[in-house]
């Protein structure tokens, strides 16, 4: 016999599950709309090259609005995992210079990363752990113990797609504060490199060339970044060495 409480619980659960699905539906619709409306064509080298004078004039005329619009565009691109973040970084360097662009990129990207992190935590965490929680319980515990170090390494080293590094920590229970701090600090070197490349786009346009997007993988750039990643891992290595000594 079904009691009133059981019926109430049964009718309450479906809306809760549906509520968790709504953000995912919105995200999927936004991505489909982006490609359907040709958004990918606007985030390209050709678009920036062909419209550089108009973009520069508008930026100089509405400088503060341009800064806000740029950070908002970066936020949306990261939040919805849209392609073209590299070209946004180059555009930032072209419009604002290396130092300022780096700051705006880091703020916009961090805000977008936090947005998708919270969405994944809200919409996917319970489902993910219900399916594979036992399998990844040990991994989750280990990751959380040294979350800041691991997050810094994942941000500093371009080993995995940016969107993936936004999702996995949310599913592994990483604290929002640690995720935000590690993201803000960890993406500074990469943002600086691409903003620096963007600041020299004027000469690249005049020469009819295209920028070298693989510059971040050159030894003179990648070696210091690897060094920073190793430094970020030192607390983890020290803890493991100390625990092994006790054992």
N, C-alpha and C positions, 0 to 999 in steps of 0.2 A: 504494500500500500504506500502510495506516494504522499508524503506530508507536505504541508504548506511551505515549510522551510526548504525542502528539497526542490519544490517547484520554483521557489524564489531564486535559489542558487543556480538552477539550470537556466533560468531565463536571464540571469545576471551575467553568466559567463560568456555567452556568445557576443554580446556587445563589447565586452572587454577585449576579446580576441580580435574582433573587427576593428576596434580602435587601434590596436597595435599594427594592423595591416594598412591602415589609411596612410601613414607617412611613406610607406614603401610604394604605394600606388601613386602618390604625388611625385615621389622621386622618379619612378619609372616614366610617368607621363611627361615630366620636365625634360628628361633625357631624350625621349622620342621626339618631343616638340623641337628641341634644340637641333637635332639632325634634320627633321622634316622641313624646318624653316631655313635650312642652310646656315645654321650658326657656325659650323666648322669652317665655312669659307671666310668668315670675318676674322677668325683668329689664325691668321696666316702671315707669312712674310710679304706676300704680294699685296695684301690689303694695306698693310702698314706702309709699304714702299709707295704704292700708288696714291695714298691719301695723306702722306706725311705733312705736307704744307698745311692742309686744312686742320689736321689734328693738332699740330703745333700752334696754329693761330688760335684755335678754340681753347687750348690749354692755357695759353698766355692770357687770354681774355677772361677766362673763368677758372683761375688757378685753384682756389680752394675747392670749388665744385669738382674740378678735374681730379683732385686728390681723393675726395670722397668717392667719386664715381669709379676710380681705378681700384680702390680697396674693396668696394662693393662688388665690382666685376670679378675680382680675384676670389672673394668670399664665395660668390655663387658658383664659380668654376670649380672650386675645391669641394664645396658643399655637395654639389651634384655630380662630382667626379667627371667633369667634362674635359675633353681634350683641349689643348691649347694653352696650358698654364705657362709653358716655356715662352711662347710668344707674348703672353701678357708680361712676363718678367722682362723680356727684351724691350717691350714698349715702355714699361716703367722706367728703365734705364735711359731710353731715348728721350723721354719727356721730362724726367725729373733729375737725372743725374744719378750716379752710382750710389752715393750714401743715402739720399732721400728715398730713392726707389727701393733700396734694400729694406728700409724701415717699413715702407708701405706694403711691400710684398709680404714681409714677415707677419704684419698685423692682419692683412687680408687672408693669407693662407692659414694662419693659426685659427682665426675666427671660423673659416670654412671647415677646417679639420675638426674643431670642437663641435660644430653643428652636426656633421655626419657621425661623429663619435656618439653624441647623445641620441641621435636617431637610431643607430645600431643598438645601443644599450637598451633603449626603450622598446624597440620593435623586435629584436632578434635574440636578446640575451636569454630569456626564459626558454624559447624554442630550441636554441642552440644547446643549452645545457640539458634540456630534457632528452635530446637525441644522443649527444656524445659527452655529457657531463662527466661520467665516470672515467671515460677514456682519457680525458684531458685534465682531470682533477690535479694530478701530480704536476703537469706542465703549468697549469694555472698558478699553483702555489709557488713554484719556483720562479715564475715570471714576476709575480707580485712582490716577492721578497727583494728583488733587485730591479724593479720596474723602471726606475729613473735611468739606470745605466743601460739597460737593454733598449729603452726608448731612444736615448741619445744616439746609440750606435745605429739603430734603424733609421733615424732621421739624418744622421751625418752621411752614412754610406748609402748610395743609390742602388741597393741590392734588390729591393722589392718596389713594386709600384706604390706611389704615394697613397692612393686610395685604399690599398690593402693594409698599409700601416695605420690607416685611420680606423679600419674596421676591427682588426684582430685584437688590439688592446681592449676595445669595448667589450668584446666577447670573452676576454680573459679576466675581466673584473678589475682592470687598472683604474686607479683613482683619477678623477677628472683633473685634479690639480697637478698631478704628476704628468699626465698626458699633455696638458697645456704648457707647462714649463718646458718639458723636453722638446715639444714641437717648436715652440718659440725660439729656443736656443739652438736646437739641432739644425734648423733650416737656414740659419743665418749664412753659413759659408756658401751654400749653393745659391742662395738668393743674391749674395754679393757678386759671385762670379757672373751670373747671367745678367745682372743689372749693369755690371762693368762692360760686358759685351754689348748690351743695348745702348750704352752711352756713346759708343763709337759707331753706331749704325749710320750716322750721317755720311761718314767717309765711305762706308760699305755701299750705300746707295749711289753715291757719286761715281764710284768705280764700277758699278754694275755687277757687284759680287753678292754672295750670300754669306751670312755669318756662320762661323764654325760652331755648331751646337755640341760637338764632341769635346769641346775644350775642357770641360770639367773632368774628363777622363785622362787628360794629359798628365804626365808624371809630376810636373811642377805644381799642378793644382791638386791632383788626387793624393799625392804623398802627405802633405800636411793634414788633409781631411782624414786620412787613415790614421795618422798620428793622434788626432783628436779622438777618434773612435777607440783607439787602444787605451788612451787615458780614461775614457768613460768606462771602460771595462775593468780597469785596475781594481776598483772596490770589490767587484765580483770575484776576480781572481784571488785577491787577498783573502776574502772570506772563505773561499774553497780551500786555499792553502792552509789557512788557520784551522779549519775544521778537520782537514786531513791530519794535521799535526796532532790534534787532540785525540783523534781516533787511534 
